């Protein structure tokens, strides 16, 4: 595994010269109900990135995890930390820009938090438009290959639900508070948000979920989590290979027609 922050500057010279793609895990420190840790999203992103790095090094290098993301919608729950979309996006963009000084211009934001999506896409568009770097925003849950329906009988994932709980079982089993899963589910919402006469008024999780969970966390299992983890690492490894096979110029915007 090639973790940049564990290397010396001498080591990094060789590592960065060999790396085709950098992985930047991005997550969140936010409530995930009474049964899951605040760091659920960063733990998942970091674990997937590191597992793929082990498979693909020296073609990849993994940067330190960006732990705090865009989580203001969870602010009523204790322990939640948040950055504005502008601050979070600028931070990821500037870290990516700094990589280009070492010759690495293909980067994947290995994301574990849906609230980061828009900021990551804006950062990616700017980096590409300026022809500085190509940043690919990628979330472990964005394409589950049908596992969401097969394992949980739903499309996509909720929040602190069976899918996220299963993923934590896979990456940090000791941090799942099994005794609290039933309480999490008892106070959970069935779906994300709150609609009133066609208006989406569930701006904050506290508007529609008592426990902070959305879904059915008691349906989680270690076996389901392992399948999610293996699928995510396969998908990310394939993305890394796709990026590494392309000339940087081919990733830039097409010229005006």
N, C-alpha and C positions, 0 to 999 in steps of 0.2 A: 504494500500500500504506500502511495506517495503523498504524504500529508505535508504541504509546503511549510507549515508553521513548526514542524518538528525538525526541519533541515537547517544546516548552516548555510551561510551565503555561498560558500564554496560548493556545497552539494547542490544548491539551487541553480547554479550556473549550468550544470549538466542536465538537471531535471527539466528546467524550462526550455533548454535547447532541444530536448527530445520530445517534449509534450506537444501533441497536436491539438488537444482540447483540454480546457480547464473546467473543473466542476466547482460551482459555488452553491453549497447548500443554503437555503433560506427557509426560515420557519416562523415561529411565533412563540411568545410567552403569554398565554391566555387561558382562561378557564376552560376546562373540559369536564365540567361536572364534578361530582364528589368521588368518582372512581378512577379518573385518569389524571396524570400529572399536567401541570401548566405547560411543560415543554413537549407535549405530545407531538406537535407539528415539526419542531426542530429535530427531535429525536428520530422521527421517521425519515426526514429528508437527509440527515447526516448518515444514518445507517445505510440507506440505499446508495448514496454517493460513494461511501467508503467501500461497499461491497463491489460496486462496478469498477472502482479504481483498482481493486485487487485483481480483477479480471482483465483490465485493459492497459495497465501500466506496462511500459513507460509512455504510452501514447496519451495518458491522462495524468493530470496533477489535481489534487483536491485542496481547495482553499479552506480557511477556517469558516465555520458556519456563521451566517448572519442570524442571530437568534431572535431579535425582536422585529416584528412585522407590523402590518396595518390591522390593528385589532380594536379600534375604538368602539365597535359595536358590542364588545363584551365588557365594557368598562365598569358596569355595575357589579360585576363579580370580583371578589377579592383576588389579588395577585396578578391580575391582567396588566400587562405593559403594552404600550402602543407607540408607534411613530406615525407621523402623517404620511400619506402616500408620496408627497413631494420629497420628504426627507429620506424615506426608505428607498424610493426609486433613485434619487441622486446618489445615495451611498453605494448601491449596487452598481450603478453606472460608473462612478468614479473608481471603484475597485477594479472594474473591468478595464477601464481606460489605463489604469496603472499596469495591468498585465501586458498591454501592448508594447510597453517599453522593453519588455523581455522577450518579445517576439511571439507571444501567444495571443491570437486574435479570434479564436473560436472558443466560445464559452457557453456552458449550459448552467442556467439557474435551476438547481435541483430543488424544487419547491415543495413544501409540505402544508401550506396554508392558502386557502382560496382567497382570503382577503388581500393577498399580495399580488394577485393576478394582474389587475389593471396597471398597477405601478410598474410591474416588471415588463409588461408589453410596451408601455410608454418609453421606458429606458431602452428597450431593445430597438424600437423604431428610431430613436434619436441616434444611437450608436451606429446603426446601419445607414441612416441617411447621411451621417457625417463621414461614413466609410472608415470609422475608427476600429470597430470590431463587430463580430456577429454574435449576438447574445440570443440563445434559444431558451425561452421560458418553458419549463417542463415540470409538471406536477405528477407525483406518483399515482394520483387517483384520477387523472384526466382521461385515461383510456384503460379500463380494467378488463378489456377483452371478454366481456360477458360474465366475469366472475361476480360482479355486483348482483346480477339477477340469479345466477346459479347458487351462490352462497347465502345471499341475504334476501332474495325475492324483491329487489328494488333496483331502480336505475340510479346510478350515482351513489354518493354517500351523504350522510347527514353530518351531525357534529357530536362527537363523543358517543357515537352510535356503535352498532356491532362491527362495522368495518374498521373504524378507527381503533376501537378497543382490541380487535383482533390484530391490527398492525402493531399496537404497543406490546401485545403478547409476543409478537415475533421479534421486536427489537429491544425491548426493555421489560421483560415479563415481571420482574420484581416490583415494578412501579404501578402495576394494576392493583387497585384496592378491590379485590373480588367481593368483599363483604358489603361494599357500597354500590354494586352494580344494580341491585334491585331498587335502591333509593333513587339512583340516577334515572332509571326507567320510569319509576312512578311519577316523577316530576318532569318528564320529557315531553316535548311537543312531537306530534306525529309527522310534521313537515316543517320546512323552513319558512318563516315569515308569518304575516297576519294580513289577511285581505278583508277590506270593508268596502262593499259595493264596487268592486273592481279596482280599488286603490290599494297598493301595497304599503301598509302602515307599520309593519313590523321592522322598524329601523334598527332596533337593538334586540339582542337575544333575550333580554329580560322582558321584552314586550310579549313574548309568546312561550317562553320556557321557564318553568319554575326552577328546575335543577340545573339548567344550562345545557342539557343534552337535547338532541333532536334525533329521534329514532329509537331503536331497541337494543341497548347495549348488552342485555342478557343473552342475546343470540350469538355473541362472540365466542371464539374458541382459538386455541393455539394453532390447531391444524388449518383453520381458515386464514389466520394471520400469516402462516408460512407460505400458503399459496399466493396471497396478495404480495408478499415480499418477493417471492421468486418471479412473479409476473412483472413487478415493477423493475427489478434489476435487469431482467431480459430486455424490457422495452428501452430502458436508459442505455444499456450497452449497445443496442441496435442504433439508437440515435447518435451515440458517440462515433460509431463506425461510419455512419452516414456523413457526419460532419467531417471526419478525418479524411474521407475519400474525395472531398470537394476542394477545389482551389478556392482561396479566399475571394478572389474576384468574382467567382460564380455565385457567391452568396450576397453580393451587393445589389442594390436596386438596378433595374434595367434603365438604360438611358432614355431620354425623352423621345417619343415617337412622333 
